[in-house]
């Protein structure tokens, strides 16, 4: 599922994105809550996307047992960005989204220009694509506890 990309497939450094971290209570039109976990029963990811207080998208994915917890977290972020991309195609005029993740490792990987693993590069490409369409994607360093508990419930 995740592997190091060949150097010829790396994005050009001039196309680097900024991973914008924000405070936990900043306003946005779209909120995505992501979760990826590895348990004894398996590996899974899920995402729930809100516009205001309405759930507008949700996905729950069972991943292969060989996937790591970090890969599960990155798959959840990737799927959240896919859903936001679909909203963009449907011409929802939100243009700002906050993606909540509790994975500091994933955020650090996205920020590390030397990390060229497939999932990290794909997430960067998605953010860059949305930024070209005038979206602002932000990542708080953590997510509210209640939402975190709800996401864990969705995975089980």
DANOR-V808313 format. One record per residue. RES is the residue in one small letter. PHI is phi as a letter, one per 30 degrees, with the letter a starting at -180 (* if undefined). D_FIRST is the distance of its C-alpha to the first C-alpha in whole Angstrom. Layout:
BEGIN
res: (RES;RES)
phi: (PHI;PHI)
d_first: (D_FIRST;D_FIRST)
END
This chain:
BEGIN
res: (x;x;x;x;x;x;x;x;x;x;x;x;x;x;x;x;x;x;x;x;x;x;x;x;x;x;x;x;x;x;x;x;x;x;x;x;x;x;x;x;x;x;x;x;x;x;x;x;x;x;x;x;x;x;x;x;x;x;x;x;x;x;x;x;x;x;x;x;x;x;x;x;x;x;x;x;x;x;x;x;x;x;x;x;x;x;x;x;x;x;x;x;x;x;x;x;x;x;x;x;x;x;x;x;x;x;x;x;x;x;x;x;x;x;x;x;x;x;x;x;x;x;x;x;x;x;x;x;x;x;x;x;x;x;x;x;x;x;x;x;x;x;x;x;x;x;x;x;x;x;x;x;x;x;x;x)
phi: (*;b;a;d;d;d;e;d;c;d;d;d;e;d;c;d;c;c;d;d;c;b;d;d;c;d;d;a;d;b;b;c;c;c;a;b;b;b;b;d;d;k;b;a;b;a;b;b;c;c;c;i;c;c;d;c;a;a;b;b;b;c;c;d;d;d;d;d;e;d;d;d;d;d;d;d;d;e;d;d;d;d;d;d;d;d;d;d;d;d;i;d;c;d;i;b;b;c;c;d;b;c;c;d;d;d;d;d;d;d;d;d;d;d;d;b;d;e;d;d;d;d;d;e;d;d;d;d;d;d;d;d;c;i;d;c;c;b;b;d;d;a;b;e;e;d;d;d;d;d;d;d;d;d;d;d)
d_first: (0;4;7;10;12;15;18;19;17;17;19;23;24;27;24;23;23;25;23;26;27;29;32;31;34;33;34;32;32;28;26;23;22;19;17;14;15;15;18;20;19;15;13;13;14;17;19;22;24;28;30;33;34;32;29;28;24;22;18;17;14;13;9;9;11;9;7;10;13;12;8;10;13;11;10;13;15;13;14;18;18;17;20;22;22;23;26;27;27;29;31;31;33;31;30;29;26;26;22;23;20;21;18;20;18;15;19;20;16;17;20;20;20;19;16;14;10;8;8;12;13;12;14;17;17;17;20;22;22;24;26;27;28;30;28;28;25;25;24;26;25;25;26;29;29;30;27;25;27;26;23;22;25;23;20;22)
END
